[in-house]
């Protein structure tokens, strides 16, 4: 586009709120912004003599074209900007390199017998949602305590009090068997109330209630019950001691802190629910010296909450934001009740921001050490493998099967210092029968680097070519992978095998055309990087294999039962989730699922005679949601 055309567009900009997109000479979007008045905001970039940062000066020098999108309000412009940044990830925008949904705990309090479940989308369905929990181990720890302390049902069957027998959870006192009528709805909801108190941080109310219950049981000389309540008290106090932070109010807050080290910036979000720190999220930008604090914080808020998660009642930030009122309006609309964005300068809330900043400073130092180790690893790999340049993208492959059954392959990606899960791929082996890892490796390499060259069926985008291919295995697997590369015409791609000799501890790198491997130093950065990619490929492959194996086992057992066809089998798997849950379901529950009395009897017989191999996973992950087991 000529300069005259760009000047013409600048002269005819609308005076409406909206979003503007700057493009370079190749037509790529390099920056996306919003404005209350598009004409004023966009022209400000091109005014002569304007005091601009080096980043803005570089941006303007690359702008060859622009596009505007008018909205009805500035709030709509904010939402559209956030969606477009998430989709296009322009070079000059502050982009959160994280696209996943965060886990929440869902408690459907309107149900007769509510059960906890893990979800990644908050809906307005009358249920209570607690979270987000990140990292995931914070959620696992919370659910572990709840399961051990509060005897809520964890099954997926319909609870109507008519089940013939209780499951093992009743025998170990982790459920009071409401399915058999052993526990009333009122008693069950009393336990639900205690779970709510725990999740909402109302620990004083909860602990006082439990102490009163323990003392009352002791006075009645029900010492076994008193001991159970005492143990519950102890476990809850331990959990709360780990999570309690500097305040005592039952606050619901997200706290944002920033820290800079040289050109690097780290941003931390602490999740405080009921005065408890339930998790945190970390974002790191190695080169953001020119980005002001206000831009970083605003971009983080807009992109982080542009998901299906629920904003808290307060967001504490380390700096004043120009668009505070607009952001509050947007977050309030998402939550359904008032949300405040505050930049506290004193008091307990200010101390929380300082705590977030301390965490950000520590995380920035850790990231910079990792960056340096990755740089050293890349340079070491360049020297050892005689590469033209240090690898920025490594793709790792592994094969997994059981005696040749359910053979699958995985591909994982390491790029610029981190695992890039959006580019992971998994493959069902299609052309190989039996346990033939060599032929399977050749197939998967051919499929990855064939004509589609790793094209994603979901996005129709081509994956980038790797700087290095890592095969889990020795010369045999490496040779098979090389044949796959030759089949696709990509035999010039650098490729290695990684394996240990039997009885040896040192990792060995196998190269094409070289019989003797390179023995890696155990503690070198290059060794740790290759092991990290290889281990992740192994984890990803075996997880996929176990899932398929479990599904196959369940399907094969149900296929043996007359009266259960494909449609009914899939419905049973989705409803009950596992053989264990099918076996523990009452006859009424099975009949309500559409089975006749004769089919229920045949199903019982099939499950009785079914014997899964040792270590076989029999739990199905239902696609629509994750259930607490």
C-alpha positions in Angstrom: 0.0 0.0 0.0 1.3 3.5 -0.9 1.8 6.3 1.6 -0.9 8.3 -0.2 -3.5 5.5 0.4 -2.5 5.3 4.1 -2.8 9.1 4.4 -6.2 8.9 2.8 -7.4 6.4 5.3 -6.1 8.5 8.1 -8.0 11.5 6.8 -11.3 9.6 6.7 -11.4 7.8 10.0 -14.7 7.6 11.8 -15.5 9.6 15.0 -17.0 6.5 16.6 -15.8 4.1 19.3 -14.2 0.9 17.9 -11.1 -1.1 17.2 -8.2 -0.4 14.9 -5.8 -2.9 13.4 -2.3 -1.9 12.1 -0.8 -4.0 9.4 2.7 -4.3 7.9 3.7 -4.4 4.2 3.0 -8.1 4.2 -0.5 -7.7 5.4 0.2 -9.1 8.8 -1.6 -7.6 11.8 1.1 -6.1 14.1 -1.0 -4.2 16.6 -4.7 -4.1 17.7 -6.1 -1.3 19.9 -9.4 0.2 21.0 -10.5 3.8 21.2 -13.5 5.9 22.3 -12.9 8.1 19.2 -11.1 6.2 16.5 -10.1 9.3 14.5 -8.4 10.9 17.5 -6.6 7.8 18.7 -5.3 6.5 15.4 -4.1 9.9 14.2 -2.2 10.5 17.4 0.3 7.7 16.4 1.3 9.6 13.2 1.5 13.2 14.5 4.9 14.8 13.9 6.8 15.7 17.1 4.8 13.4 19.3 6.6 12.1 22.4 6.5 8.4 21.8 8.3 5.4 23.3 10.9 3.5 21.3 8.3 0.6 21.0 5.7 2.9 19.5 8.2 4.5 17.2 9.2 1.1 15.9 5.5 0.1 15.5 4.6 3.2 13.5 7.6 2.6 11.2 6.2 -0.8 10.2 2.6 0.3 9.6 1.7 0.1 5.9 -2.1 -0.3 6.2 -4.8 0.0 8.8 -8.3 -1.2 9.3 -11.0 0.0 11.7 -14.1 -1.7 13.1 -16.8 0.6 14.5 -18.7 -0.5 17.7 -21.8 0.9 19.4 -19.9 1.7 22.7 -16.4 1.7 24.2 -17.4 -1.4 26.2 -18.1 -3.3 23.0 -14.7 -2.0 21.7 -12.9 -3.4 24.7 -14.5 -6.8 24.3 -13.8 -6.9 20.6 -10.2 -5.8 21.1 -9.7 -8.6 23.6 -11.1 -11.2 21.3 -9.0 -10.1 18.3 -5.8 -10.0 20.3 -6.5 -13.5 21.6 -7.1 -14.7 18.0 -4.3 -12.9 16.1 -1.6 -12.5 18.8 0.0 -9.4 17.2 3.6 -8.8 17.7 3.3 -5.4 19.4 0.5 -6.3 21.7 1.1 -7.6 25.2 -0.1 -11.2 24.8 -0.7 -13.7 27.5 0.8 -17.0 26.2 -1.8 -19.1 27.8 -5.0 -20.2 26.1 -6.4 -22.8 28.5 -9.5 -22.7 30.7 -8.9 -22.8 34.4 -10.6 -25.4 36.7 -13.4 -24.5 39.1 -15.2 -26.6 41.7 -18.9 -26.8 41.0 -21.5 -27.4 43.7 -25.1 -27.7 42.5 -26.8 -26.7 45.7 -30.3 -27.0 44.2 -30.0 -30.7 43.7 -31.4 -33.1 46.3 -28.0 -34.6 46.9 -25.3 -32.2 45.5 -22.0 -33.6 44.4 -18.8 -31.8 43.6 -17.5 -31.7 40.1 -14.6 -30.1 38.3 -15.5 -27.8 35.4 -13.7 -25.2 33.3 -16.7 -23.1 32.4 -18.8 -21.1 34.8 -22.5 -21.0 33.9 -25.5 -19.2 35.3 -27.3 -22.4 36.3 -27.9 -21.8 40.0 -24.9 -23.8 41.1 -22.0 -22.4 43.2 -18.6 -22.2 41.6 -15.3 -21.9 43.5 -12.0 -21.0 41.9 -10.1 -20.7 39.7 -7.5 -23.2 41.0 -4.1 -22.9 39.3 -1.8 -24.7 39.4 -3.9 -27.8 39.3 -2.2 -29.3 42.4 -4.0 -26.6 44.4 -7.3 -28.0 43.3 -6.2 -31.6 43.9 -5.1 -30.7 47.5 -8.5 -29.0 48.2 -10.5 -31.9 46.8 -8.4 -34.4 48.7 -9.1 -32.7 52.0 -12.8 -32.5 51.2 -13.0 -36.1 50.2 -11.2 -37.3 53.4 -13.0 -34.9 55.7 -16.6 -34.4 54.4 -18.6 -37.5 53.6 -20.2 -36.3 50.4 -21.2 -38.8 47.7 -18.7 -38.9 44.8 -20.5 -41.4 42.5 -22.5 -40.4 39.4 -25.6 -42.6 39.9 -29.1 -41.2 40.5 -29.6 -41.0 44.3 -33.2 -41.9 45.2 -32.7 -43.9 48.4 -33.7 -47.3 46.8 -30.3 -48.8 46.0 -29.9 -52.4 47.2 -26.4 -52.0 48.6 -23.8 -49.3 49.4 -20.4 -49.1 47.7 -17.0 -49.3 49.3 -17.0 -45.5 50.1 -19.7 -46.3 52.8 -17.6 -49.0 54.3 -14.6 -46.6 54.8 -16.9 -43.9 56.1 -16.3 -41.5 53.2 -20.0 -41.5 52.3 -23.1 -42.1 54.4 -24.9 -44.0 51.6 -27.9 -41.7 50.8 -28.4 -44.0 47.8 -29.7 -46.7 50.1 -31.7 -44.3 52.3 -29.2 -44.5 55.1 -28.9 -40.7 55.1 -31.7 -38.2 54.8 -31.7 -35.2 52.4 -31.6 -32.8 55.4 -28.6 -34.6 57.0 -26.8 -34.6 53.6 -27.4 -30.9 53.1 -25.9 -30.3 56.6 -22.6 -31.7 55.2 -23.0 -29.6 52.1 -23.3 -26.5 54.3 -20.0 -27.5 56.0 -18.3 -27.9 52.6 -19.5 -24.4 51.5 -18.1 -23.0 54.7 -14.8 -24.6 54.0 -14.6 -23.5 50.3 -15.8 -19.9 51.2 -13.2 -19.4 53.9 -15.8 -19.2 56.7 -13.5 -21.4 58.8 -14.4 -19.8 62.2 -18.0 -20.7 61.7 -17.1 -24.2 60.5 -14.6 -25.0 63.2 -17.0 -23.7 66.0 -19.7 -25.9 64.6 -17.5 -29.0 64.5 -16.2 -28.4 68.0 -19.7 -28.2 69.3 -20.6 -31.4 67.5 -17.5 -33.2 69.0 -18.3 -32.1 72.5 -22.0 -33.1 72.2 -20.9 -36.6 71.0 -18.5 -36.9 73.9 -21.2 -36.0 76.4 -23.4 -38.7 74.9 -20.4 -41.0 75.3 -20.4 -41.6 71.5 -16.6 -41.6 71.6 -16.1 -43.1 68.1 -18.2 -40.3 66.5 -16.4 -37.7 68.7 -13.0 -39.1 67.4 -14.1 -38.8 63.8 -15.1 -35.2 64.3 -11.9 -34.5 66.1 -9.9 -35.9 63.2 -12.0 -33.8 60.8 -11.2 -30.7 62.8 -7.4 -31.4 62.8 -7.3 -31.9 59.0 -9.2 -28.8 58.3 -7.0 -26.7 60.6 -3.9 -28.1 58.9 -5.3 -27.2 55.5 -6.3 -23.7 56.6 -2.9 -23.1 58.1 -1.2 -23.8 54.8 -3.4 -21.4 52.9 -4.2 -18.5 55.3 -2.6 -15.3 54.2 -2.2 -11.9 55.8 -5.9 -11.0 56.2 -8.8 -12.5 58.2 -11.8 -11.2 56.2 -13.7 -13.5 53.9 -12.6 -11.6 50.9 -12.9 -12.7 47.2 -10.1 -11.0 45.4 -7.6 -11.4 42.6 -4.4 -9.6 43.4 -2.0 -8.5 40.6 1.7 -7.8 41.1 4.4 -6.7 38.7 8.2 -7.1 38.8 10.9 -6.0 36.4 14.4 -7.3 36.0 16.2 -5.6 33.1 14.1 -6.0 30.0 12.1 -8.9 31.5 8.7 -8.5 33.2 6.8 -10.9 35.3 3.1 -10.6 36.3 1.5 -12.6 39.1 -2.2 -13.0 39.8 -3.0 -14.3 43.3 -6.4 -15.9 43.8 -7.8 -15.1 47.2 -11.1 -16.7 48.1 -12.6 -16.4 51.6 -9.2 -15.0 52.8 -7.4 -18.1 51.6 -4.8 -18.1 48.9 -6.1 -20.9 46.6 -3.7 -20.5 43.7 -1.8 -18.2 41.5 -1.0 -17.6 37.8 2.2 -16.4 36.4 2.9 -14.6 33.1 6.4 -13.8 31.9 7.6 -11.5 29.1 11.4 -11.7 28.5 11.5 -8.5 26.4 9.0 -5.9 27.6 11.1 -3.0 28.9 9.2 -0.4 26.8 5.7 -1.5 27.9 4.4 0.7 30.8 3.0 -0.9 33.9 -0.5 0.4 33.0 -0.5 -1.3 29.6 0.7 -4.6 31.0 -1.9 -4.7 33.8 -4.7 -3.6 31.6 -3.8 -6.2 28.9 -3.6 -8.9 31.5 -7.0 -8.1 32.9 -8.7 -7.9 29.5 -7.2 -11.2 28.2 -7.3 -13.2 31.4 -11.0 -12.5 32.1 -11.9 -12.9 28.4 -12.7 -16.5 29.2 -15.5 -18.4 30.7 -14.2 -17.9 34.2 -15.9 -15.7 36.8 -14.2 -12.5 38.0 -14.0 -12.0 41.8 -15.7 -9.1 43.7 -12.4 -7.2 43.8 -9.3 -7.0 41.5 -6.4 -5.3 43.3 -3.8 -3.8 40.9 -0.4 -2.2 41.4 -1.1 1.0 39.3 -4.0 3.2 38.4 -5.7 2.3 35.1 -7.0 4.9 32.7 -10.0 2.7 31.8 -10.9 1.6 35.4 -14.6 2.5 35.1 -14.9 0.7 31.7 -13.1 -2.4 33.0 -15.3 -2.5 36.1 -18.4 -2.3 33.9 -17.2 -5.2 31.8 -16.3 -7.4 34.7 -19.6 -6.6 36.5 -21.5 -7.7 33.4 -19.5 -11.0 33.3 -20.0 -11.7 37.0 -23.6 -10.5 37.3 -22.9 -8.4 40.3 -20.6 -5.4 41.2 -16.9 -5.8 40.6 -14.4 -3.2 41.8 -10.9 -2.6 40.4 -8.7 -0.9 43.1 -5.1 0.3 43.3 -4.6 0.4 47.1 -1.9 2.6 48.5 -2.1 1.5 52.2 -3.5 -1.0 54.5 -4.1 -4.8 54.2 -5.0 -4.6 50.5 -1.8 -2.8 49.7 0.1 -5.5 51.6 -1.5 -8.1 49.3 -0.3 -6.2 46.2 3.2 -6.1 47.7 3.0 -9.9 48.3 2.0 -10.4 44.7 5.0 -8.2 43.6 7.3 -10.3 45.8 6.1 -13.4 44.1 6.5 -11.8 40.7 10.1 -10.8 41.5 11.0 -14.4 42.6 9.3 -15.8 39.5 11.1 -13.4 37.2 14.5 -14.5 38.7 13.5 -18.2 38.1 12.4 -17.5 34.5 15.6 -15.7 33.7 17.7 -18.6 35.1 15.6 -20.9 32.9 16.1 -18.7 29.9 19.9 -18.8 30.5 19.9 -22.6 30.9 17.9 -23.0 27.7 20.3 -20.7 25.9 23.2 -22.8 27.1 21.4 -26.0 26.2 20.8 -24.7 22.7 24.4 -23.7 22.2 25.6 -27.0 23.5 23.2 -28.9 21.1 24.4 -26.8 18.2 28.0 -27.7 19.0 27.4 -31.4 19.7 25.1 -32.0 16.7 26.9 -29.6 14.4 23.7 -27.7 13.7 23.7 -24.4 11.7 22.0 -22.6 14.6 20.8 -23.3 18.1 17.4 -25.0 18.0 14.4 -22.9 18.9 11.8 -25.6 18.2 12.2 -29.3 19.0 9.6 -31.9 18.2 9.7 -35.2 20.2 8.0 -38.5 19.2 7.2 -41.7 21.1 5.2 -44.9 20.6 3.0 -46.6 23.1 1.1 -49.9 23.0 0.3 -53.1 25.0 1.4 -56.2 23.1 0.7 -54.4 19.9 -2.9 -53.4 21.0 -4.2 -49.9 20.8 -0.9 -48.7 19.3 -0.6 -44.9 19.4 2.1 -42.2 18.9 2.7 -38.8 20.3 4.3 -35.6 19.2 5.2 -32.9 21.7 6.8 -29.5 21.0 9.4 -27.4 22.8 9.6 -23.9 21.5 11.5 -20.9 22.8 12.0 -22.3 26.3 8.6 -23.9 27.0 6.4 -26.8 26.0 4.0 -25.5 23.4 0.9 -27.7 24.1 -1.2 -26.1 21.4 1.1 -27.8 18.8 1.0 -31.3 20.4 -0.4 -34.0 18.2 -1.4 -37.6 18.9 -1.9 -40.4 16.4 -3.6 -43.7 16.2 -1.4 -46.1 14.3 -3.3 -47.2 11.2 -1.0 -49.3 8.9 0.9 -51.5 11.4 -0.4 -54.7 13.0 1.2 -56.0 16.2 4.0 -54.7 18.3 6.2 -53.1 15.7 7.6 -49.8 17.1 9.9 -49.3 14.1 7.1 -49.4 11.5 4.9 -47.4 13.8 7.6 -44.7 14.1 8.0 -44.6 10.3 4.2 -44.2 9.9 3.9 -41.3 12.3 6.9 -39.4 11.0 5.5 -39.8 7.5 2.1 -38.5 8.6 3.6 -35.5 10.4 5.9 -34.4 7.6 3.9 -35.6 4.7 1.9 -33.4 2.2 -0.2 -31.7 4.8 3.0 -31.2 6.8 1.2 -31.4 10.2 -1.8 -29.4 9.2 -4.3 -29.1 12.0 -7.7 -30.3 11.2 -9.2 -27.8 13.7 -7.5 -24.7 12.4 -6.3 -25.6 8.9 -3.0 -24.0 9.9 0.4 -25.6 9.1 2.7 -26.3 12.0 6.1 -24.7 11.9 9.1 -26.9 10.8 11.3 -28.0 13.7 14.9 -27.1 14.1 15.5 -30.6 15.6 13.5 -33.9 15.7 13.9 -36.1 18.8 13.0 -39.8 18.6 12.6 -41.8 21.8 14.8 -44.8 21.0 18.1 -45.9 19.6 19.3 -46.7 16.1 16.3 -48.9 15.2 13.8 -46.2 15.9 16.0 -43.5 14.4 16.4 -45.5 11.2 12.7 -46.0 10.9 12.1 -42.2 11.4 14.7 -41.5 8.7 12.8 -43.7 6.3 9.7 -41.7 7.1 11.5 -38.4 6.4 12.8 -39.7 3.1 9.2 -40.8 2.1 8.2 -37.1 2.6 11.2 -35.5 1.0 12.3 -33.9 4.3 15.4 -35.9 4.9 17.5 -32.8 5.5 15.7 -32.0 8.8 18.0 -32.6 11.8 17.0 -35.7 13.7 18.4 -37.7 16.6 17.5 -40.6 18.8 17.8 -40.6 22.6 18.1 -43.7 24.7 20.1 -45.3 27.5 22.1 -48.5 27.1 20.9 -51.4 29.2 22.2 -51.1 32.7 23.8 -47.6 32.1 22.7 -44.3 33.6 24.1 -42.0 30.9 21.9 -40.8 28.1 23.1 -41.5 24.6 22.3 -39.5 21.4 22.2 -41.5 18.2 22.9 -39.7 14.9 22.1 -40.7 11.3 25.1 -42.4 9.6 27.0 -42.7 12.8 27.3 -46.1 14.6 28.7 -44.9 17.9 26.4 -42.6 20.0 27.3 -39.4 21.8 27.3 -39.9 25.5 25.8 -36.9 27.3 27.0 -35.5 30.5 24.4 -36.2 33.2 24.1 -32.7 34.5 24.5 -30.6 31.4 21.7 -28.2 30.2 21.5 -30.0 26.9 20.9 -33.4 28.6 18.2 -31.9 30.8 16.5 -30.3 27.8 16.5 -33.5 25.7 15.2 -35.5 28.7 12.5 -33.0 29.3 11.2 -33.3 25.7 11.6 -37.1 25.7 9.8 -37.6 29.0 6.9 -35.4 27.9 6.5 -37.3 24.7 6.4 -40.5 26.7 3.8 -39.1 29.1 1.6 -37.8 26.3 1.7 -41.1 24.4 1.0 -43.4 27.4 -1.8 -41.2 28.6 -3.5 -41.4 25.2 -2.9 -45.2 25.1 -4.4 -45.8 28.5 -7.5 -43.8 27.6 -8.1 -45.8 24.5 -7.3 -49.1 26.3 -9.8 -48.3 29.0 -12.5 -47.3 26.5 -11.8 -50.5 24.5 -12.1 -52.7 27.7 -15.5 -51.1 28.7 -16.8 -51.3 25.1 -15.8 -55.0 24.8 -17.5 -56.0 28.0 -20.8 -54.2 27.2 -20.7 -55.5 23.6 -21.1 -59.0 25.0 -24.4 -58.2 26.6 -27.5 -58.9 24.4 -29.8 -55.9 24.3 -27.0 -53.3 24.5 -26.1 -51.9 21.1 -23.8 -49.1 20.1 -26.1 -46.2 21.0 -27.1 -47.7 24.4 -23.5 -48.6 25.2 -22.4 -45.0 24.6 -25.3 -43.7 26.6 -24.3 -46.0 29.6 -20.7 -45.0 29.3 -21.6 -41.3 29.4 -24.0 -41.7 32.3 -22.1 -44.0 34.6 -18.5 -43.4 33.5 -16.9 -46.7 34.6 -17.5 -50.4 35.2 -17.2 -49.8 38.9 -20.1 -47.3 38.8 -22.1 -49.6 36.5 -21.6 -52.5 38.9 -22.6 -50.4 42.0 -25.7 -48.9 40.3 -29.0 -50.1 41.6 -31.4 -52.1 39.4 -33.8 -49.1 39.4 -31.0 -46.8 38.2 -30.1 -49.2 35.4 -33.8 -49.6 34.4 -34.2 -45.8 34.4 -31.2 -45.7 31.9 -33.4 -47.7 29.5 -32.4 -51.3 30.3 -35.1 -54.0 30.6 -35.1 -56.4 33.6 -33.6 -59.2 31.5 -30.9 -56.9 30.2 -30.0 -55.8 33.7 -29.6 -59.5 34.7 -27.4 -60.2 31.7 -25.3 -57.1 32.5 -24.8 -58.2 36.1 -23.7 -61.6 34.8 -21.2 -60.1 32.3 -19.7 -57.8 34.9 -19.4 -60.6 37.4 -17.4 -62.8 35.0 -15.4 -59.8 33.6 -11.9 -59.7 35.0 -9.7 -56.8 33.9 -6.0 -57.3 33.5 -3.8 -56.1 36.3 -3.2 -52.4 36.1 -5.8 -51.8 33.5 -7.5 -48.5 33.7 -11.3 -48.8 33.7 -12.4 -45.2 34.2 -13.8 -43.3 31.2 -13.2 -39.6 31.0 -16.6 -38.2 29.9 -16.1 -35.6 27.2 -18.5 -33.0 28.5 -17.2 -32.7 32.0 -14.7 -33.9 34.6 -16.1 -35.7 37.6 -14.6 -35.9 41.0 -13.9 -39.6 41.6 
